[in-house]
Amino acid sequence: MTPPQTLEPNFWGWDGQGHRFSEKALGCLDASNPVRIFLAKVATHWAFDAVILFAILLNASFMGMVDYTNVNCRAAGTLSSARAEERPHLV
């Protein structure tokens, strides 16, 4: 049995650590594309995980602040008086 082949990194991040990415991204961006290099550096930066986690926690806290006790989808007083007389069950 042959030992598994270790692949050399083809990208070096901000911290000098090597990473292995595919040869082409999205089928058209090769490893020397400046946009791909910039985005790979952003995604491998140490603060990227912290920013994503902060955004998730912020979003979860905003979703937790919503008052879901009012299930009526129409705001009070939005029906005109003429329409309210036609459909009193909606008021």
FIGU-316134 format. One record per residue: residue in three letters; x, y, z of N, C-alpha, C in turn. Coordinates in pm, 1 decimal. Last residue first. Example, Ala and Ser with C-alpha at 12.3 -4.5 7.8 and 13.67 -1.06 7.14 Angstrom:
ATOM   residuo        n_X        n_Y        n_Z       ca_X       ca_Y       ca_Z        c_X        c_Y        c_Z
ATOM       SER     1285.0     -225.0      708.0     1367.0     -106.0      714.0     1290.0        3.0      787.0
ATOM       ALA     1319.0     -569.0      780.0     1230.0     -450.0      780.0     1320.0     -330.0      780.0
END
This chain:
ATOM   residuo        n_X        n_Y        n_Z       ca_X       ca_Y       ca_Z        c_X        c_Y        c_Z
ATOM       VAL    -6208.3     4346.0     1128.3    -6171.3     4459.3     1214.9    -6138.8     4411.1     1353.7
ATOM       LEU    -6301.2     4138.2      984.0    -6159.3     4168.8      969.7    -6114.0     4278.2     1065.7
ATOM       HIS    -6571.8     4120.8     1014.8    -6492.9     4016.7     1079.7    -6342.7     4043.1     1070.5
ATOM       PRO    -6689.5     4316.1      862.0    -6666.2     4345.3     1003.7    -6579.1     4239.7     1073.5
ATOM       ARG    -6680.4     4423.9      572.3    -6622.1     4301.5      626.9    -6590.4     4322.0      775.2
ATOM       GLU    -6814.4     4662.6      531.9    -6841.2     4550.4      442.2    -6792.4     4418.8      501.6
ATOM       GLU    -6707.5     4828.1      725.7    -6850.2     4796.8      733.2    -6884.0     4677.4      644.7
ATOM       ALA    -6446.9     4845.8      633.5    -6468.6     4780.8      761.3    -6615.8     4743.4      779.0
ATOM       ARG    -6475.0     4996.1      407.4    -6440.6     4855.3      391.2    -6463.4     4779.4      520.8
ATOM       ALA    -6535.7     5239.0      531.8    -6628.3     5179.7      435.2    -6599.3     5030.5      418.1
ATOM       SER    -6310.8     5290.3      690.1    -6439.5     5265.6      755.6    -6539.4     5202.2      660.4
ATOM       SER    -6019.5     5101.7      588.0    -6102.6     5221.8      587.2    -6238.7     5187.7      646.7
ATOM       LEU    -5781.4     4935.5      786.4    -5897.3     4926.0      697.7    -5976.6     5055.8      702.9
ATOM       THR    -5595.1     4990.7      979.6    -5555.7     5008.2      840.2    -5672.3     4997.6      744.2
ATOM       GLY    -5633.1     4948.1     1252.7    -5675.2     5073.8     1193.5    -5634.4     5092.5     1049.2
ATOM       ALA    -5352.2     4745.6     1319.5    -5480.2     4799.1     1368.2    -5509.1     4932.6     1301.8
ATOM       ALA    -5216.6     4561.3     1044.2    -5199.5     4655.2     1155.2    -5335.7     4711.2     1194.5
ATOM       ARG    -5250.0     4222.2      977.3    -5292.4     4358.1      942.7    -5275.8     4447.0     1065.2
ATOM       CYS    -5182.7     3981.9     1085.7    -5090.6     4038.4      988.9    -5131.7     4178.0      943.4
ATOM       ASN    -5184.3     3878.6     1410.7    -5266.1     3946.2     1311.1    -5172.4     4016.1     1213.0
ATOM       VAL    -5031.0     3783.7     1613.2    -5031.4     3704.7     1490.5    -5117.6     3767.3     1381.9
ATOM       ASN    -4830.9     3889.6     1852.0    -4935.9     3945.1     1767.9    -4932.9     3871.2     1634.3
ATOM       THR    -4607.8     3758.6     1951.5    -4736.2     3731.4     2014.6    -4852.6     3785.5     1932.9
ATOM       TYR    -4350.8     3803.9     1868.9    -4432.1     3715.5     1785.7    -4568.3     3685.4     1847.8
ATOM       ASP    -4140.8     4059.1     1860.5    -4256.0     4014.5     1937.6    -4347.7     3933.3     1847.0
ATOM       VAL    -3792.2     4020.6     1826.5    -3921.4     4042.5     1762.2    -4032.5     3984.6     1849.5
ATOM       MET    -3551.4     3947.4     1934.9    -3616.6     4067.0     1988.4    -3756.6     4089.5     1931.4
ATOM       GLY    -3448.3     3735.6     1791.1    -3503.1     3708.3     1923.3    -3576.2     3826.4     1983.5
ATOM       MET    -3346.3     3862.0     1569.9    -3462.7     3774.6     1551.2    -3527.9     3742.1     1684.9
ATOM       PHE    -3130.3     3990.7     1694.2    -3238.5     4070.0     1636.1    -3362.6     3985.3     1612.5
ATOM       SER    -2978.5     3764.3     1765.4    -3032.5     3850.3     1870.7    -3144.6     3939.6     1817.9
ATOM       ALA    -2913.2     3663.2     1512.7    -2994.3     3582.4     1604.0    -3053.7     3666.7     1715.2
ATOM       ASN    -2753.2     3874.7     1417.8    -2877.6     3840.6     1349.7    -2969.2     3758.7     1440.9
ATOM       LEU    -2541.6     3855.2     1601.4    -2620.1     3978.0     1591.8    -2755.1     3951.7     1525.5
ATOM       LEU    -2445.0     3598.2     1541.0    -2500.0     3626.2     1674.1    -2583.8     3753.6     1675.1
ATOM       ILE    -2360.2     3641.4     1274.4    -2461.1     3539.4     1305.7    -2525.4     3566.7     1440.9
ATOM       ALA    -2165.8     3839.9     1309.2    -2284.2     3867.1     1226.4    -2395.6     3767.2     1255.1
ATOM       PHE    -1978.5     3699.4     1468.1    -2045.5     3817.4     1521.5    -2171.9     3849.0     1443.1
ATOM       LEU    -1897.4     3505.1     1281.6    -1965.4     3463.7     1404.0    -2039.0     3580.8     1468.0
ATOM       ILE    -1772.7     3674.2     1093.0    -1888.1     3591.9     1054.2    -1967.0     3548.5     1177.5
ATOM       VAL    -1566.0     3780.4     1251.1    -1665.1     3870.4     1190.0    -1790.6     3792.2     1151.4
ATOM       ALA    -1422.5     3547.6     1316.4    -1482.1     3628.1     1422.4    -1590.1     3721.3     1367.5
ATOM       ASP    -1332.2     3461.5     1066.9    -1423.8     3376.9     1143.4    -1494.3     3456.2     1252.6
ATOM       PHE    -1160.6     3680.5     1003.7    -1276.2     3649.3      920.4    -1377.7     3564.8      996.8
ATOM       ALA     -929.2     3715.7     1146.4    -1047.6     3789.0     1192.4    -1174.0     3751.2     1114.6
ATOM       TRP     -730.5     3571.0     1012.3     -773.1     3525.1     1145.0     -901.6     3593.3     1192.1
ATOM       HIS     -793.3     3500.4      666.4     -747.7     3591.4      771.2     -804.6     3546.4      905.3
ATOM       THR     -896.9     3356.2      461.0     -802.7     3286.5      548.8     -748.5     3375.6      659.7
ATOM       ALA    -1058.1     3536.1      324.7    -1120.8     3418.1      384.3    -1028.0     3343.3      478.4
ATOM       VAL     -866.0     3722.6      232.6     -971.3     3765.2      325.6    -1029.3     3643.8      397.6
ATOM       LYS     -719.1     3559.9       59.4     -653.0     3620.0      174.9     -755.1     3666.1      278.4
ATOM       ALA     -915.8     3502.9     -126.7     -857.0     3392.5      -50.3     -784.8     3445.7       72.7
ATOM       LEU     -957.8     3758.3     -229.5    -1066.0     3692.5     -156.3    -1015.9     3573.7      -75.6
ATOM       PHE     -702.6     3803.9     -353.5     -752.5     3892.2     -248.2     -860.1     3823.4     -164.7
ATOM       ILE     -697.8     3593.8     -541.0     -593.8     3602.1     -438.5     -640.6     3688.7     -322.2
ATOM       ARG     -918.0     3661.6     -700.4     -918.4     3535.6     -626.1     -814.1     3537.9     -514.2
ATOM       VAL     -824.8     3901.5     -805.6     -948.2     3900.2     -726.0     -952.8     3774.4     -640.6
ATOM       PRO     -593.9     3820.9     -950.3     -581.6     3908.9     -833.6     -707.0     3911.7     -746.1
ATOM       ASN     -519.4     3490.8    -1045.3     -615.6     3600.0    -1059.1     -610.2     3688.7     -934.3
ATOM       SER     -365.5     3264.6    -1025.5     -295.7     3392.5    -1030.8     -389.1     3512.1    -1046.8
ATOM       ALA     -529.8     3040.0    -1034.3     -463.9     3072.3     -907.5     -393.1     3207.8     -909.3
ATOM       ASP     -817.0     3137.7    -1236.9     -700.9     3054.9    -1204.0     -631.7     3108.5    -1079.6
ATOM       LEU    -1149.6     3129.5    -1280.8    -1047.6     3206.8    -1209.6     -931.1     3116.0    -1172.4
ATOM       CYS    -1332.1     2951.5    -1397.6    -1262.6     3048.8    -1482.8    -1152.1     3125.6    -1412.6
ATOM       GLY    -1467.9     2782.0    -1227.2    -1441.2     2736.1    -1362.7    -1363.4     2832.3    -1449.0
ATOM       LEU    -1468.3     2872.9     -972.6    -1583.2     2908.3    -1057.4    -1560.1     2870.1    -1203.1
ATOM       ALA    -1120.2     2839.5     -975.2    -1239.4     2869.5     -897.2    -1347.8     2918.0     -992.7
ATOM       LYS     -869.7     2597.5    -1033.5     -959.5     2699.9    -1087.8    -1079.7     2715.7     -996.0
ATOM       GLU     -728.4     2435.3     -852.6     -654.2     2507.4     -957.2     -737.9     2618.9    -1018.9
ATOM       SER     -822.3     2470.5     -504.8     -830.5     2408.3     -637.3     -757.5     2495.1     -739.9
ATOM       PHE     -580.7     2520.6     -240.9     -707.3     2547.6     -307.2     -707.0     2479.5     -443.0
ATOM       ARG     -416.6     2492.9       56.3     -432.9     2427.1      -73.5     -573.2     2455.8     -124.8
ATOM       HIS     -193.8     2711.3      227.0     -327.1     2655.5      208.6     -332.9     2593.2       70.7
ATOM       GLY       56.3     2798.4      468.3       17.0     2751.4      336.4     -120.8     2689.7      335.5
ATOM       GLN      104.2     3096.4      650.7       65.2     2956.0      651.6       17.4     2915.5      512.0
ATOM       GLY      144.1     3364.1      663.0      251.3     3283.4      607.1      221.8     3134.7      604.9
ATOM       ASP      -70.8     3512.3      735.1       17.1     3466.5      842.0      133.4     3380.9      792.8
ATOM       TRP     -207.7     3552.4      500.1     -149.0     3667.7      567.8      -44.6     3624.2      669.7
ATOM       GLY     -124.4     3254.0      301.3     -211.3     3353.7      363.0     -134.7     3466.0      428.9
ATOM       TRP      -42.4     3120.2       -4.9       11.9     3156.2      126.3      -69.8     3271.9      181.4
ATOM       PHE     -117.5     2845.5     -210.0     -153.4     2980.2     -166.5      -96.1     3002.6      -27.5
ATOM       ASN      -71.4     2584.6     -257.4      -59.9     2673.4     -372.8      -99.2     2817.6     -337.8
ATOM       PRO      108.9     2335.4      -75.1       15.2     2448.1      -77.8       37.9     2534.5     -201.8
ATOM       GLU      143.0     2003.6     -208.6      205.1     2128.5     -166.9      101.3     2240.4     -168.9
ATOM       LEU       -3.5     1707.9      -87.8       -1.1     1813.4     -188.1       61.4     1939.4     -129.5
ATOM       THR       93.2     1384.0      -33.1       73.8     1514.8       28.4       91.9     1621.5      -78.5
ATOM       GLN      -59.7     1075.7      -88.7       21.1     1182.1     -147.3      -10.1     1313.8      -76.9
ATOM       PRO      -39.1      802.5      139.0     -116.2      907.1       70.8      -24.7     1019.5       24.0
ATOM       PRO      176.8      522.4       54.2      130.7      627.3      146.0       53.1      734.0       69.7
ATOM       THR       59.0      216.7      -88.3      139.5      337.6      -98.3       87.9      443.4       -1.5
ATOM       MET       85.5     -118.3        0.0        0.0        0.0        0.0       89.7      124.2        0.0
END
